[in-house]
Amino acid sequence: MQSYSHPEVLVSTDWVDAHRQDPNVVIAEVDVDTSAYSEGHIPGAVGWNWQTQLCDVVRRDIISQPDLEHLMSNSGIGNDSTVILYGDNNNWFAAWAFWQLKMYAHKDVRIMNGGRKRWLAEGREVTREMPTRNKSGYKVLNYDQMFRAFRRQVEDEMKSPLTALVDVRSGDEYSGTLLAPPGLPETCQRGGHIPGAKNIPWGLACNEDGTFKSPKELEAIYAGKGITSDKSVIAYCRIGERSSHTWFVLKYLLGYPNVRNYDGSWTEWGNMVGAPVERGA
Amino acid sequence: MDRVGKYGRRPRREGGVTMLKADEYRVEKKELAGLQVNVTSYKIGDFYHCHIDNIDPGATIARTEGLTREEAELAALARALERLKPKTR
């Protein structure tokens, strides 16, 4: 069976169950709704709140280096720790955390395949008790935004045949019928998509149980729409979290060499004065 | 018999931590306000939990708990229905 390009960044629920007490392993549940963590979480897992701990909500930015060091240190994560991320919404926010930790050059970070959903569905043990971990004194050793696309870069590259834009939102958001996923706040002035972007909803990369599809299936999904490894790929969604999931798939499961997440996403593009927008499927 | 006089298995403890499981895990597809949603419910400890996801794109739009599955699901459905009021332009 064909394997993922970087199998080392993906662990199974079995692996986590077997290694969750290893002293060098730190598990973090990353949720948009942290009441999920409070219901019950993997024993020993720390809980990270995407909205308050992994975003700079004032600058609308990723968290700063001092904030990341503070978060990692308080979570008992050392520079040599193996960090296992999982969470709600099929690992959207775990993927967001993974993306940031990669930019801050943490050496060993992995995602638990299937996320919280699979762990619970398999009837594995959880607890409501929060772990106590000693502060680690974590220091960021390097920082590189190579996995991030900014608006100006998207504007500059959108017409290049060497660049492929992937809109990972639902078909209705892409076409402009909806401004936000049903039940979530609208954060833009108008609907549609960036001209030239291909619509490949993030969920196509997952099986019903939340695990990732096979390399062969993934390759067919993306290459079938012209998203190939020879291109510079930029993924976006509404606020950058679903697209971090697709970024993970393209970069680490399929091994595309040049993939970036445009975290400004539709919330930025859909509010810009004069920005080109296409509507329809 | 446990300390409150109920029969049943005591939760396992590991390193001073009480270990529980998501029992009676169930996922049902339903239509709500014209949209397909997943209604997921399970019991952890003494409480039933329910969360509702919009299948496309897959975000959680309601999360509740109750003493019974029905109580948790009804509360989640009410909250989801409120959030799913269509917004189109």
HADDOCK unambig.tbl for C-alpha pairs under 7 A between the chains (distance, minus, plus):
assign (segid A and resid 89 and name CA) (segid B and resid 58 and name CA) 6.46 0.50 0.50
assign (segid A and resid 89 and name CA) (segid B and resid 59 and name CA) 5.51 0.50 0.50
assign (segid A and resid 89 and name CA) (segid B and resid 60 and name CA) 6.38 0.50 0.50
assign (segid A and resid 120 and name CA) (segid B and resid 22 and name CA) 5.60 0.50 0.50
assign (segid A and resid 121 and name CA) (segid B and resid 25 and name CA) 6.08 0.50 0.50
assign (segid A and resid 123 and name CA) (segid B and resid 21 and name CA) 5.73 0.50 0.50
assign (segid A and resid 123 and name CA) (segid B and resid 22 and name CA) 5.58 0.50 0.50
assign (segid A and resid 123 and name CA) (segid B and resid 23 and name CA) 6.63 0.50 0.50
assign (segid A and resid 124 and name CA) (segid B and resid 21 and name CA) 5.96 0.50 0.50
assign (segid A and resid 125 and name CA) (segid B and resid 19 and name CA) 5.91 0.50 0.50
assign (segid A and resid 125 and name CA) (segid B and resid 20 and name CA) 5.42 0.50 0.50
assign (segid A and resid 125 and name CA) (segid B and resid 21 and name CA) 4.79 0.50 0.50
assign (segid A and resid 126 and name CA) (segid B and resid 19 and name CA) 5.71 0.50 0.50
assign (segid A and resid 126 and name CA) (segid B and resid 20 and name CA) 5.12 0.50 0.50
assign (segid A and resid 126 and name CA) (segid B and resid 21 and name CA) 5.58 0.50 0.50
assign (segid A and resid 127 and name CA) (segid B and resid 18 and name CA) 6.11 0.50 0.50
assign (segid A and resid 127 and name CA) (segid B and resid 19 and name CA) 5.12 0.50 0.50
assign (segid A and resid 127 and name CA) (segid B and resid 20 and name CA) 5.66 0.50 0.50
assign (segid A and resid 129 and name CA) (segid B and resid 17 and name CA) 6.67 0.50 0.50
assign (segid A and resid 169 and name CA) (segid B and resid 57 and name CA) 6.93 0.50 0.50
assign (segid A and resid 170 and name CA) (segid B and resid 56 and name CA) 6.17 0.50 0.50
assign (segid A and resid 170 and name CA) (segid B and resid 57 and name CA) 5.62 0.50 0.50
assign (segid A and resid 177 and name CA) (segid B and resid 88 and name CA) 6.19 0.50 0.50
assign (segid A and resid 177 and name CA) (segid B and resid 89 and name CA) 6.79 0.50 0.50
assign (segid A and resid 178 and name CA) (segid B and resid 87 and name CA) 6.91 0.50 0.50
assign (segid A and resid 178 and name CA) (segid B and resid 88 and name CA) 5.47 0.50 0.50
assign (segid A and resid 181 and name CA) (segid B and resid 57 and name CA) 6.46 0.50 0.50
assign (segid A and resid 182 and name CA) (segid B and resid 54 and name CA) 6.69 0.50 0.50
assign (segid A and resid 182 and name CA) (segid B and resid 84 and name CA) 5.70 0.50 0.50
assign (segid A and resid 183 and name CA) (segid B and resid 61 and name CA) 5.83 0.50 0.50
assign (segid A and resid 183 and name CA) (segid B and resid 83 and name CA) 4.53 0.50 0.50
assign (segid A and resid 183 and name CA) (segid B and resid 84 and name CA) 4.50 0.50 0.50
